[in-house]
Amino acid sequence: MHNIPSIKNAVSAEEWQLRCDLAACYRLVAAYGWSDLVFTHISAKLPDSVTGGEHQFLINPYGLMFDEITASSLVKVDMACNKLIDSPFPVNPAGFVIHSAVHEARPETQCVLHTHTRAGVAVSAQKAGILPISQQSSFVLASLAYHDYEGVALRDDEKSRLQADLGDANYLMLRNHGLLTVGRTIPDAFLFMYVFENTCRIQIDAQSGGELVHVNPAILQGMAQVMKTATAGLGAALAWPALLRKLERLDPSYRT
């Protein structure tokens, strides 16, 4: 593990908490097997109360495995992915293209989580996309959008098309590429990805068997309210403390 000095006393308490939550999210993505070596990103927008209204974000130091990331190693950047605090680690401006597009179009969004998992990419390559064949898929289908593949996301001109495709959805399937979730909080983005990923895994498994049974379309209506009821009105905040306890048992160094 890299010997990274703590910056806890150099940032506000609010920023430090966001750093701890984002580092936890990276560690959880690694623990659940959704990481792709050092590639993909999870970005978190700093609140206006910390930045004075400027658009500032936390993102992974490029080159660290997700299970190495700590609160202090996260890099603070602006909308163009320029570093705002000195860091020994590089950042990947090309990888921030998708994230900056989403944050720009959805200012209420705190977190954008993107993965290249085996199941996610497999389903993203299927013409029909997500099929209504599981309880998990019913939540995804209630807020799902698609964006066609345009090659590795390096060009700024793709942003407007991605933004138009995303609209107000919380789940975005990047065709031939992977999965993306948008959350008002870091826990929300993580829970959405947990459901999205499992939806894809279930679909691939189900397709290896017999004829598929589709969920009645009428059941797909009002799933946002169903999710709210199922989580006692807390959404992802219901599961997040338990996930942090899991990390404490695995390796509490994420919060250093």
Contacts in CASP RR format, 6 or more apart in sequence:
PFRMAT RR
TARGET T0000
AUTHOR 0000-0000-0000
METHOD contacts of the structure
MODEL  1
MHNIPSIKNAVSAEEWQLRCDLAACYRLVAAYGWSDLVFTHISAKLPDSV
TGGEHQFLINPYGLMFDEITASSLVKVDMACNKLIDSPFPVNPAGFVIHS
AVHEARPETQCVLHTHTRAGVAVSAQKAGILPISQQSSFVLASLAYHDYE
GVALRDDEKSRLQADLGDANYLMLRNHGLLTVGRTIPDAFLFMYVFENTC
RIQIDAQSGGELVHVNPAILQGMAQVMKTATAGLGAALAWPALLRKLERL
DPSYRT
1 68 0 8 1.000
1 253 0 8 1.000
2 64 0 8 1.000
2 68 0 8 1.000
2 73 0 8 1.000
4 70 0 8 1.000
4 72 0 8 1.000
4 73 0 8 1.000
4 256 0 8 1.000
5 72 0 8 1.000
6 72 0 8 1.000
6 256 0 8 1.000
7 72 0 8 1.000
7 85 0 8 1.000
8 16 0 8 1.000
8 71 0 8 1.000
8 72 0 8 1.000
11 19 0 8 1.000
12 50 0 8 1.000
14 47 0 8 1.000
14 49 0 8 1.000
14 50 0 8 1.000
15 46 0 8 1.000
15 50 0 8 1.000
16 71 0 8 1.000
18 44 0 8 1.000
18 46 0 8 1.000
18 47 0 8 1.000
18 58 0 8 1.000
18 186 0 8 1.000
19 58 0 8 1.000
19 71 0 8 1.000
19 72 0 8 1.000
19 74 0 8 1.000
20 71 0 8 1.000
20 254 0 8 1.000
20 255 0 8 1.000
21 44 0 8 1.000
21 186 0 8 1.000
21 187 0 8 1.000
22 42 0 8 1.000
22 44 0 8 1.000
22 58 0 8 1.000
22 71 0 8 1.000
22 74 0 8 1.000
22 111 0 8 1.000
22 186 0 8 1.000
23 69 0 8 1.000
23 70 0 8 1.000
23 71 0 8 1.000
23 73 0 8 1.000
23 74 0 8 1.000
23 254 0 8 1.000
23 255 0 8 1.000
24 186 0 8 1.000
24 243 0 8 1.000
24 244 0 8 1.000
24 247 0 8 1.000
24 254 0 8 1.000
24 255 0 8 1.000
25 42 0 8 1.000
25 111 0 8 1.000
25 113 0 8 1.000
25 186 0 8 1.000
25 189 0 8 1.000
25 190 0 8 1.000
26 42 0 8 1.000
26 60 0 8 1.000
26 66 0 8 1.000
26 67 0 8 1.000
26 69 0 8 1.000
26 254 0 8 1.000
27 66 0 8 1.000
27 67 0 8 1.000
27 69 0 8 1.000
27 247 0 8 1.000
27 250 0 8 1.000
27 251 0 8 1.000
27 254 0 8 1.000
28 190 0 8 1.000
28 243 0 8 1.000
28 246 0 8 1.000
28 247 0 8 1.000
29 35 0 8 1.000
29 42 0 8 1.000
29 66 0 8 1.000
29 113 0 8 1.000
29 115 0 8 1.000
29 190 0 8 1.000
29 193 0 8 1.000
30 65 0 8 1.000
30 66 0 8 1.000
30 67 0 8 1.000
31 67 0 8 1.000
31 246 0 8 1.000
31 247 0 8 1.000
31 250 0 8 1.000
32 194 0 8 1.000
32 197 0 8 1.000
33 117 0 8 1.000
34 115 0 8 1.000
34 117 0 8 1.000
34 193 0 8 1.000
34 197 0 8 1.000
35 65 0 8 1.000
35 66 0 8 1.000
35 67 0 8 1.000
35 115 0 8 1.000
36 115 0 8 1.000
36 116 0 8 1.000
36 117 0 8 1.000
37 65 0 8 1.000
38 62 0 8 1.000
38 63 0 8 1.000
38 64 0 8 1.000
38 65 0 8 1.000
38 66 0 8 1.000
39 116 0 8 1.000
40 114 0 8 1.000
40 115 0 8 1.000
40 116 0 8 1.000
41 59 0 8 1.000
41 60 0 8 1.000
41 92 0 8 1.000
41 95 0 8 1.000
41 96 0 8 1.000
41 99 0 8 1.000
41 112 0 8 1.000
41 114 0 8 1.000
42 59 0 8 1.000
42 60 0 8 1.000
42 111 0 8 1.000
42 112 0 8 1.000
42 113 0 8 1.000
42 114 0 8 1.000
42 189 0 8 1.000
43 57 0 8 1.000
43 58 0 8 1.000
43 59 0 8 1.000
43 96 0 8 1.000
43 99 0 8 1.000
43 103 0 8 1.000
43 111 0 8 1.000
43 112 0 8 1.000
44 57 0 8 1.000
44 58 0 8 1.000
44 59 0 8 1.000
44 110 0 8 1.000
44 111 0 8 1.000
44 186 0 8 1.000
45 55 0 8 1.000
45 56 0 8 1.000
45 57 0 8 1.000
45 103 0 8 1.000
45 109 0 8 1.000
45 110 0 8 1.000
45 111 0 8 1.000
46 56 0 8 1.000
46 57 0 8 1.000
46 58 0 8 1.000
46 76 0 8 1.000
47 110 0 8 1.000
50 56 0 8 1.000
54 78 0 8 1.000
55 78 0 8 1.000
55 79 0 8 1.000
55 103 0 8 1.000
56 76 0 8 1.000
56 77 0 8 1.000
56 78 0 8 1.000
56 84 0 8 1.000
57 76 0 8 1.000
57 77 0 8 1.000
57 78 0 8 1.000
57 79 0 8 1.000
57 96 0 8 1.000
57 99 0 8 1.000
57 103 0 8 1.000
58 74 0 8 1.000
58 75 0 8 1.000
58 76 0 8 1.000
58 77 0 8 1.000
59 74 0 8 1.000
59 75 0 8 1.000
59 77 0 8 1.000
59 81 0 8 1.000
59 91 0 8 1.000
59 96 0 8 1.000
59 99 0 8 1.000
60 66 0 8 1.000
60 69 0 8 1.000
60 74 0 8 1.000
60 75 0 8 1.000
61 69 0 8 1.000
61 73 0 8 1.000
61 74 0 8 1.000
61 75 0 8 1.000
61 87 0 8 1.000
61 89 0 8 1.000
61 90 0 8 1.000
61 91 0 8 1.000
62 89 0 8 1.000
62 90 0 8 1.000
62 91 0 8 1.000
62 92 0 8 1.000
63 89 0 8 1.000
63 90 0 8 1.000
64 73 0 8 1.000
64 89 0 8 1.000
67 251 0 8 1.000
69 254 0 8 1.000
70 253 0 8 1.000
70 254 0 8 1.000
70 255 0 8 1.000
70 256 0 8 1.000
71 254 0 8 1.000
71 255 0 8 1.000
71 256 0 8 1.000
72 256 0 8 1.000
73 87 0 8 1.000
73 89 0 8 1.000
75 83 0 8 1.000
75 85 0 8 1.000
75 87 0 8 1.000
75 89 0 8 1.000
75 91 0 8 1.000
76 83 0 8 1.000
76 84 0 8 1.000
76 85 0 8 1.000
77 83 0 8 1.000
77 84 0 8 1.000
77 91 0 8 1.000
77 96 0 8 1.000
78 84 0 8 1.000
79 100 0 8 1.000
79 103 0 8 1.000
79 104 0 8 1.000
80 93 0 8 1.000
80 100 0 8 1.000
81 91 0 8 1.000
81 92 0 8 1.000
81 93 0 8 1.000
81 95 0 8 1.000
81 96 0 8 1.000
81 100 0 8 1.000
83 91 0 8 1.000
94 152 0 8 1.000
94 153 0 8 1.000
94 154 0 8 1.000
95 153 0 8 1.000
97 153 0 8 1.000
97 154 0 8 1.000
97 155 0 8 1.000
97 156 0 8 1.000
97 158 0 8 1.000
97 159 0 8 1.000
98 112 0 8 1.000
98 114 0 8 1.000
98 153 0 8 1.000
98 162 0 8 1.000
98 174 0 8 1.000
98 180 0 8 1.000
99 112 0 8 1.000
99 114 0 8 1.000
100 159 0 8 1.000
101 158 0 8 1.000
101 159 0 8 1.000
101 162 0 8 1.000
101 163 0 8 1.000
102 109 0 8 1.000
102 112 0 8 1.000
102 162 0 8 1.000
102 163 0 8 1.000
102 166 0 8 1.000
102 172 0 8 1.000
102 180 0 8 1.000
102 182 0 8 1.000
103 109 0 8 1.000
103 112 0 8 1.000
104 159 0 8 1.000
104 163 0 8 1.000
105 163 0 8 1.000
105 166 0 8 1.000
105 167 0 8 1.000
106 166 0 8 1.000
106 167 0 8 1.000
106 168 0 8 1.000
106 182 0 8 1.000
108 184 0 8 1.000
109 182 0 8 1.000
109 183 0 8 1.000
109 184 0 8 1.000
110 183 0 8 1.000
110 184 0 8 1.000
110 185 0 8 1.000
110 186 0 8 1.000
110 188 0 8 1.000
110 189 0 8 1.000
111 182 0 8 1.000
111 183 0 8 1.000
111 185 0 8 1.000
111 186 0 8 1.000
111 188 0 8 1.000
111 189 0 8 1.000
111 190 0 8 1.000
112 180 0 8 1.000
112 181 0 8 1.000
112 182 0 8 1.000
112 183 0 8 1.000
112 189 0 8 1.000
113 180 0 8 1.000
113 181 0 8 1.000
113 183 0 8 1.000
113 189 0 8 1.000
113 190 0 8 1.000
113 192 0 8 1.000
113 193 0 8 1.000
114 174 0 8 1.000
114 178 0 8 1.000
114 179 0 8 1.000
114 180 0 8 1.000
115 178 0 8 1.000
115 179 0 8 1.000
115 180 0 8 1.000
115 193 0 8 1.000
115 197 0 8 1.000
116 177 0 8 1.000
116 178 0 8 1.000
117 178 0 8 1.000
117 179 0 8 1.000
117 197 0 8 1.000
117 200 0 8 1.000
119 197 0 8 1.000
119 200 0 8 1.000
119 201 0 8 1.000
119 203 0 8 1.000
119 204 0 8 1.000
120 173 0 8 1.000
120 178 0 8 1.000
120 179 0 8 1.000
120 196 0 8 1.000
120 197 0 8 1.000
120 200 0 8 1.000
121 176 0 8 1.000
121 177 0 8 1.000
121 178 0 8 1.000
122 200 0 8 1.000
122 204 0 8 1.000
123 129 0 8 1.000
123 130 0 8 1.000
123 173 0 8 1.000
123 199 0 8 1.000
123 200 0 8 1.000
123 203 0 8 1.000
123 204 0 8 1.000
124 173 0 8 1.000
124 174 0 8 1.000
124 175 0 8 1.000
124 176 0 8 1.000
124 177 0 8 1.000
124 178 0 8 1.000
124 179 0 8 1.000
125 175 0 8 1.000
125 176 0 8 1.000
129 146 0 8 1.000
129 173 0 8 1.000
130 137 0 8 1.000
130 140 0 8 1.000
130 141 0 8 1.000
130 144 0 8 1.000
130 173 0 8 1.000
130 199 0 8 1.000
130 200 0 8 1.000
130 203 0 8 1.000
131 137 0 8 1.000
131 203 0 8 1.000
131 212 0 8 1.000
131 214 0 8 1.000
132 138 0 8 1.000
132 141 0 8 1.000
132 214 0 8 1.000
132 215 0 8 1.000
132 217 0 8 1.000
132 220 0 8 1.000
133 202 0 8 1.000
133 203 0 8 1.000
133 206 0 8 1.000
133 212 0 8 1.000
133 213 0 8 1.000
133 214 0 8 1.000
133 215 0 8 1.000
134 199 0 8 1.000
134 202 0 8 1.000
134 203 0 8 1.000
134 206 0 8 1.000
134 215 0 8 1.000
135 215 0 8 1.000
136 195 0 8 1.000
136 198 0 8 1.000
136 199 0 8 1.000
136 202 0 8 1.000
137 199 0 8 1.000
137 202 0 8 1.000
137 203 0 8 1.000
137 215 0 8 1.000
138 215 0 8 1.000
138 219 0 8 1.000
138 220 0 8 1.000
138 223 0 8 1.000
139 195 0 8 1.000
139 199 0 8 1.000
139 223 0 8 1.000
139 226 0 8 1.000
139 227 0 8 1.000
140 171 0 8 1.000
140 195 0 8 1.000
140 196 0 8 1.000
140 199 0 8 1.000
141 220 0 8 1.000
141 223 0 8 1.000
142 220 0 8 1.000
142 222 0 8 1.000
142 223 0 8 1.000
142 224 0 8 1.000
143 168 0 8 1.000
143 169 0 8 1.000
143 170 0 8 1.000
143 171 0 8 1.000
143 224 0 8 1.000
144 169 0 8 1.000
144 171 0 8 1.000
144 172 0 8 1.000
144 173 0 8 1.000
145 165 0 8 1.000
145 166 0 8 1.000
145 167 0 8 1.000
145 169 0 8 1.000
145 171 0 8 1.000
145 172 0 8 1.000
145 173 0 8 1.000
146 165 0 8 1.000
146 172 0 8 1.000
146 173 0 8 1.000
146 175 0 8 1.000
147 161 0 8 1.000
147 162 0 8 1.000
147 165 0 8 1.000
147 166 0 8 1.000
147 172 0 8 1.000
147 173 0 8 1.000
147 174 0 8 1.000
147 175 0 8 1.000
148 165 0 8 1.000
148 175 0 8 1.000
149 174 0 8 1.000
149 175 0 8 1.000
149 176 0 8 1.000
149 177 0 8 1.000
150 158 0 8 1.000
150 161 0 8 1.000
165 172 0 8 1.000
166 172 0 8 1.000
166 182 0 8 1.000
169 182 0 8 1.000
170 181 0 8 1.000
170 182 0 8 1.000
170 183 0 8 1.000
170 188 0 8 1.000
170 192 0 8 1.000
171 179 0 8 1.000
171 180 0 8 1.000
171 181 0 8 1.000
171 182 0 8 1.000
171 192 0 8 1.000
171 196 0 8 1.000
172 179 0 8 1.000
172 180 0 8 1.000
172 181 0 8 1.000
172 182 0 8 1.000
173 179 0 8 1.000
173 180 0 8 1.000
174 180 0 8 1.000
179 193 0 8 1.000
179 196 0 8 1.000
179 197 0 8 1.000
179 200 0 8 1.000
181 189 0 8 1.000
181 190 0 8 1.000
181 192 0 8 1.000
181 193 0 8 1.000
181 196 0 8 1.000
182 189 0 8 1.000
182 192 0 8 1.000
183 189 0 8 1.000
183 192 0 8 1.000
185 236 0 8 1.000
185 237 0 8 1.000
187 235 0 8 1.000
187 236 0 8 1.000
187 237 0 8 1.000
187 239 0 8 1.000
187 240 0 8 1.000
187 243 0 8 1.000
188 235 0 8 1.000
188 236 0 8 1.000
190 236 0 8 1.000
190 240 0 8 1.000
190 243 0 8 1.000
191 235 0 8 1.000
191 236 0 8 1.000
191 239 0 8 1.000
192 236 0 8 1.000
206 212 0 8 1.000
227 235 0 8 1.000
228 235 0 8 1.000
231 237 0 8 1.000
231 238 0 8 1.000
231 239 0 8 1.000
232 238 0 8 1.000
247 254 0 8 1.000
END
